[in-house]
């Protein structure tokens, strides 16, 4: 990690928790998503994990971590989380809850402490790439470390896009 990379709240969190990570910077493309980052970094899109800020029927925010090549079944997530409904937050609301700009949302070091749900098959991967807290900046970590530092609930809510 001799090269310079952004020192975000996500990076500070990882350092505090003593998580080894490899930073990966790339040119951010608006609406490029995990398809763009996986292509640029030469990794399977399934290994790029997106951090989505959603809310329940009472507008309580939550985080769901999902493989880049899958969608979240909000109906199934609501069922497994014991909620009536769950839907995506609008970008402004998501940024208010997370403290991160949409497209650069990290589950580490968020502004608000929110319940975290993690697609259970993420745990099957040895290494994952996940946003480090800035657009165009992913960190590569072991999935076991993700599970260790985030107090998340494993769920099975991924569906083909």
Rosetta blueprint (number, residue, H / E / L):
1 X L
2 X L
3 X L
4 X L
5 X L
6 X L
7 X L
8 X L
9 X H
10 X H
11 X H
12 X H
13 X H
14 X H
15 X H
16 X H
17 X L
18 X L
19 X L
20 X L
21 X L
22 X E
23 X E
24 X E
25 X E
26 X L
27 X L
28 X L
29 X L
30 X L
31 X L
32 X L
33 X H
34 X H
35 X H
36 X H
37 X H
38 X H
39 X H
40 X H
41 X H
42 X L
43 X L
44 X L
45 X H
46 X H
47 X H
48 X E
49 X E
50 X E
51 X E
52 X E
53 X E
54 X E
55 X E
56 X E
57 X L
58 X L
59 X L
60 X L
61 X E
62 X E
63 X E
64 X E
65 X E
66 X E
67 X E
68 X L
69 X L
70 X E
71 X E
72 X E
73 X L
74 X H
75 X H
76 X H
77 X H
78 X H
79 X H
80 X H
81 X H
82 X L
83 X L
84 X L
85 X L
86 X E
87 X E
88 X E
89 X L
90 X L
91 X H
92 X H
93 X H
94 X H
95 X H
96 X H
97 X H
98 X H
99 X L
100 X L
101 X L
102 X L
103 X L
104 X L
105 X L
106 X L
107 X L
108 X L
109 X L
110 X L
111 X L
112 X L
113 X L
114 X L
115 X E
116 X E
117 X E
118 X E
119 X E
120 X H
121 X H
122 X H
123 X H
124 X H
125 X L
126 X L
127 X E
128 X E
129 X E
130 X E
131 X E
132 X E
133 X E
134 X E
135 X L
136 X L
137 X E
138 X E
139 X E
140 X E
141 X E
142 X E
143 X H
144 X H
145 X H
146 X H
147 X H
148 X H
149 X H
150 X L
151 X L
152 X E
153 X E
154 X E
155 X E
156 X L
157 X L
158 X E
159 X E
160 X E
161 X L
